[in-house]
Amino acid sequence: MLRFTFSPDGSLPKHAPAKYPDVLESNGSFTITVAGRVFFTEPSFPIYEFLSQANEWMNGGRVPDSMEYASLETDENPLICFRRTVDDTFCLESPWAAFKCDSTFSFKEICKAVRELNDRMH
């Protein structure tokens, strides 16, 4: 199971920002867990930058190519990547990963995790 969690440093804006530099202004602790194990964690993460890229990737209406989240906050990009495999599933990668993730995820599973995070944000 894939899960994204976020705990803001302060209050969040009423509406999610969608453009730079506004997407960089709401930071907090972000964690990705896979089957209950912490795969990625960052205490000062620009959540709206990630969500703007993830939402754009999801909204194509078909199984897209890989999702590569690149942040202006680091030179180690892509910071979070869902790399498409030959069987149209996605493997999770990050240079900041706590472990090598051997699990693969369907597009539907990733979308569900992102939508749940979006729902918890407001």
C-alpha positions in Angstrom: 0.0 0.0 0.0 1.2 3.5 -0.9 0.5 6.4 1.3 1.5 10.1 1.4 1.3 12.1 4.6 1.9 15.7 5.3 2.0 17.8 8.4 2.2 21.6 7.7 4.7 23.9 9.5 1.9 26.5 9.8 -1.5 27.3 8.4 -2.2 26.4 4.8 -3.7 28.8 2.2 -7.5 28.5 1.6 -6.8 27.6 -2.0 -3.9 25.5 -3.3 -1.4 27.7 -5.2 -0.6 26.4 -8.7 2.3 28.7 -9.9 5.8 29.6 -8.9 6.9 31.0 -6.5 3.6 30.4 -4.6 3.9 26.6 -4.7 7.1 26.8 -2.6 5.7 28.8 0.3 3.8 26.0 2.2 6.2 23.6 3.7 6.0 20.8 6.2 6.9 17.3 7.0 6.2 14.9 4.1 6.4 11.1 4.2 5.9 8.4 1.7 5.2 5.0 3.1 5.1 1.7 1.3 3.4 -1.2 3.1 3.9 0.6 6.4 7.6 1.3 5.9 8.9 4.8 5.5 10.4 5.1 2.0 10.9 8.9 1.9 10.7 11.6 4.5 11.5 15.3 4.5 10.8 17.7 7.3 10.6 20.9 5.1 8.9 19.8 1.9 7.1 22.1 -0.6 3.9 20.2 -0.7 2.1 22.3 -3.3 5.0 22.0 -5.7 4.7 18.2 -5.5 1.0 18.2 -5.8 0.9 20.6 -8.8 3.2 18.2 -10.7 1.5 15.1 -9.5 -2.0 16.4 -10.3 -0.9 17.5 -13.8 0.5 14.0 -14.4 -2.6 12.3 -13.2 -5.1 14.4 -15.2 -4.0 13.0 -18.7 -6.9 10.5 -18.7 -4.7 7.5 -19.7 -1.8 5.7 -18.3 0.9 8.3 -18.7 4.7 8.0 -18.9 6.8 8.2 -15.8 6.1 11.0 -13.3 9.3 12.8 -12.3 8.9 15.3 -9.5 11.6 17.9 -9.8 12.0 20.5 -7.1 13.6 23.9 -7.2 14.6 23.2 -3.6 17.3 20.6 -4.5 19.8 19.7 -7.2 19.0 16.0 -6.7 16.3 15.6 -9.3 14.0 13.9 -9.9 13.5 13.9 -6.2 10.5 11.5 -6.4 9.9 9.4 -9.5 7.2 6.9 -10.4 9.0 5.2 -13.3 6.8 3.4 -15.8 7.6 -0.3 -16.3 7.0 -2.5 -19.3 3.8 -3.9 -17.8 2.3 -0.4 -17.3 3.0 -0.4 -13.5 5.2 2.1 -11.8 8.3 1.6 -9.6 9.0 4.3 -6.9 12.5 5.9 -6.8 14.2 8.7 -5.0 17.8 9.7 -4.3 16.7 10.3 -0.7 15.0 6.9 -0.4 15.4 5.0 2.9 15.4 1.7 1.0 15.1 0.3 -2.5 11.5 -0.2 -3.2 10.8 -3.5 -5.0 7.0 -2.9 -5.1 5.3 -1.7 -8.2 2.1 0.3 -8.2 -0.7 0.7 -10.7 -1.6 4.1 -12.0 -4.9 3.8 -10.1 -3.1 3.1 -6.8 -0.9 6.2 -7.2 -3.8 8.4 -8.2 -5.7 7.2 -5.1 -2.8 8.1 -2.8 -2.5 11.6 -4.4 -6.2 12.2 -4.2 -6.3 11.2 -0.5 -3.4 13.6 0.1 -5.3 16.4 -1.8 -8.4 15.7 0.3 -6.5 15.9 3.5 -5.0 19.3 2.5 -8.3 21.2 2.7 
